[in-house]
Amino acid sequence: MDDLQKRAYLRATRMQVGLSQQDIAAYFGVDMGMVSNWENAKKAAFPVPDDVLDYIRRIKRIHDEEVVRRLEAIGDACSVKLTFWRSQVIYERAGMQGYSAIENGINLAVATILEYDGVQVEWEYPPRNAPAE
């Protein structure tokens, strides 16, 4: 990949899996401005680091594997109910680990595929004080 492809890949894939610039910045210990620089086609002085590309590729692989796993688990259902997490705090309060944004990204991908196949998708929020399971 050339420099512009790396920048486009980072931004598109980050968004596809549900991560924000803030999520990437926090993971790598940089400010959001640096992530913005990595994604900006006009900021050649700030190349995308290889470890950032490796991370986003790994997250994408995990994302895709989980989408396939959930679709297989759903099988031939005519309708499904998916959860959209309103915040990281609520996600953690429910005993979930990881990023709520990644979970939402997976559920959005699952919903897109199911709806394309004619399956009815209903969305729900978890309760504000969702107990840990």
C-alpha positions in Angstrom: 0.0 0.0 0.0 1.2 3.5 -0.7 0.9 6.3 1.8 -2.6 7.5 0.7 -3.9 3.9 0.7 -2.7 3.4 4.2 -4.4 6.6 5.4 -7.7 5.7 3.6 -7.5 2.1 4.9 -7.0 3.3 8.5 -9.9 5.6 8.4 -12.3 3.4 6.5 -11.5 0.3 8.6 -11.6 2.1 11.9 -15.1 3.4 11.1 -16.2 0.0 9.7 -15.3 -1.8 13.0 -16.8 0.9 15.1 -13.7 2.6 16.5 -13.4 6.4 16.9 -10.3 8.4 16.5 -10.4 8.8 20.3 -10.3 5.0 20.7 -7.2 4.7 18.5 -5.5 7.6 20.3 -6.2 6.1 23.7 -4.8 2.7 22.7 -1.6 4.2 21.3 -1.2 6.9 23.9 -1.4 9.8 21.4 -3.8 12.7 21.1 -6.7 12.6 18.6 -4.9 15.2 16.5 -2.2 12.6 15.7 -4.8 10.1 14.6 -6.4 12.8 12.5 -3.0 13.5 11.0 -2.5 9.8 10.1 -5.8 9.7 8.3 -5.4 13.1 6.5 -4.3 12.8 2.9 -2.5 16.2 3.2 -0.4 15.3 6.2 2.5 13.4 4.5 4.8 14.5 7.4 2.8 12.1 9.7 2.9 8.6 8.1 0.7 5.9 9.5 2.9 3.8 11.8 3.1 0.1 11.0 1.9 -0.9 14.4 -1.2 1.1 14.0 -1.9 -0.7 10.7 -1.2 -4.0 12.3 -3.6 -3.2 15.1 -6.4 -2.1 12.8 -5.9 -5.2 10.6 -6.2 -7.4 13.8 -9.3 -5.7 14.9 -10.8 -6.1 11.4 -10.0 -9.8 11.4 -11.6 -10.3 14.8 -14.6 -8.2 13.7 -15.1 -10.3 10.6 -14.8 -13.6 12.4 -17.3 -12.5 15.0 -19.8 -11.3 12.3 -19.6 -14.8 10.7 -19.9 -16.5 14.0 -23.1 -14.6 14.9 -24.6 -15.0 11.5 -24.1 -18.8 11.8 -25.6 -18.8 15.3 -28.7 -16.9 14.0 -29.2 -19.4 11.2 -32.5 -19.2 9.4 -34.4 -16.9 11.8 -37.0 -14.6 10.4 -36.3 -11.9 12.9 -33.7 -11.0 15.4 -33.2 -8.5 18.2 -29.8 -6.8 18.5 -28.5 -4.6 21.2 -27.0 -1.2 20.6 -24.8 -0.1 23.5 -25.3 3.6 24.4 -22.0 4.0 26.2 -18.9 2.3 27.4 -20.0 2.8 31.0 -23.2 0.9 30.4 -21.4 -1.8 28.5 -18.9 -2.4 31.4 -21.7 -2.2 34.0 -23.3 -5.1 32.2 -20.2 -7.1 32.7 -19.0 -6.8 29.1 -15.3 -6.5 28.3 -13.7 -4.6 25.4 -15.1 -1.7 23.5 -18.8 -1.0 23.2 -18.0 0.7 19.9 -16.6 -2.6 18.5 -19.6 -4.5 19.7 -21.9 -2.0 18.1 -19.8 -2.2 14.9 -20.2 -6.0 14.8 -24.0 -5.7 15.4 -24.3 -3.1 12.7 -22.5 -5.4 10.2 -24.7 -8.3 11.2 -27.8 -6.2 10.8 -26.8 -5.0 7.4 -26.3 -8.6 6.1 -29.5 -9.9 7.7 -31.6 -7.1 6.4 -30.2 -7.6 2.9 -31.3 -11.3 3.2 -34.8 -10.2 4.3 -34.5 -10.8 8.0 -36.3 -8.4 10.2 -33.9 -6.7 12.7 -35.1 -5.0 15.8 -32.9 -2.9 18.0 -32.9 -2.4 21.7 -30.9 -0.5 24.3 -29.8 -2.4 27.4 -31.3 -1.0 30.6 -29.3 2.0 32.0 -28.3 0.0 35.0 -27.8 -3.3 33.2 -26.6 -5.8 35.8 -23.6 -7.9 35.3 -24.5 -11.4 34.1 
